[in-house]
Amino acid sequence: MLVSRIRFIFGAMAFALVVAVAAPAGAQQRNPDNSVNPTASSVKEEQLLQEFQRIQGRGTIPDTRSYVIEQPAGRDWRHFHEVTLRWIGAIAIIGMLAILVVFYLVRGMVRIESGRSGRVLVRFSAFERFVHWMTAACFVILAISGLNITFGKPLLLPLIGPEAFTTWSQWAKYAHNYLSFPFTIGVFIIFLMWIAWNIPNRVDVEWLKEGGGMVGHKHPPAYRFNAGQKMVYWIVVIGGTAIAVSGYFLMFPFYATNIAGMQLAQIVHGVVAVLFVAAMLGHIYIGTIGMEGAFEAMWDGTVDVNWAKEHHDLWAERELGKGNISAQPARGKMQPAE
């Protein structure tokens, strides 16, 4: 009886020893490169590092994407928003302002060389001017409120304090969101309204070679819209469309894209917007202090005949041939020139 028990104990010990030796050997056979495999679903080191940088919580709402508080690509986006975009915006906007100041000091206002004739041509109808000013007014407010998002904290917050900055930013956000709709409508109408006169042609090439009359005193030929105005037109149409589409992605998040798409939309929106602002500064300069007689075209819809002959001679020649001319300041009875 004693001998049987001793045999049983030694047998159990031998079995345990065999199992202990066989387990590492089996693991080595399954993992011949001797790499560490802590779990059956182990991942690559890069994936582990990516997950290590992710901060994710728990939630009860159906949209599980809201559970991710921070993720690696978000750090790159934050650096772009807080550093890169500010540099792009500062260089584009301040650079454009510097160029315009230097140009004005060197060239001055482009005058009507032959003087005013006292006769005018109708250049834009009341509807065209309404669409232009509606879109322009919305653009100015959108630009100011949008730049607040990028430059407000470093520039405005220290000047007016947290409470005033919070109130201003809240109202700026409302204005930015709601005025985006009439701005988008305006861009769409401008596209349809002026597309026929903004197709590039050979005359535009000559206009660009001559510097558009802004450099020197030679005025190259042009139809209703010259090459410079056509560039502004396409900047408004293409840039405005890009800003509108990306902006609506941001206003209605996750309806059509994921987090990466949202970040891309913000990058497109920010970059195109600051470049758009810089381009429109040049447009505003030409339409006000940069050129004599230009503002009148969009203010009351008329231009002096001599201005038209110098800057849009091909268009002026055709309109004069039609008899679309008047000597009166109030020109409500004439048909708009096309």
Secondary structure, DSSP 8 states (H G I E B T S, - for coil): -HHHHHHHHHHHHHHHHHHHHHHHHHHHHHSTT-----STT---HHHHHHHHT-EE---SSS-GGGGEEE-HHHHHHHHIIIIIHHHHHHHHHHHHHHHHHHHHHHH--B--TT---S-EEE-S-HHHHHHHHHHHHHHHHHHHHHHHHHHIIIIIHHHH-HHHHHHHHHHHHHHHHHTHHHHHHHHHHHHHHHGGG-S--HHHHHHHHTGGGTSSS------SS-HHHHHHHHIIIIIHHHHHHHHHHHHSTTSS--HHHHHHHHHHHHHHHHHHHHHHHHHHHIIIIIBTTHHHHHHTSEEEHHHHHHH-HHHHHHHHHHT--BSSS--TTS----
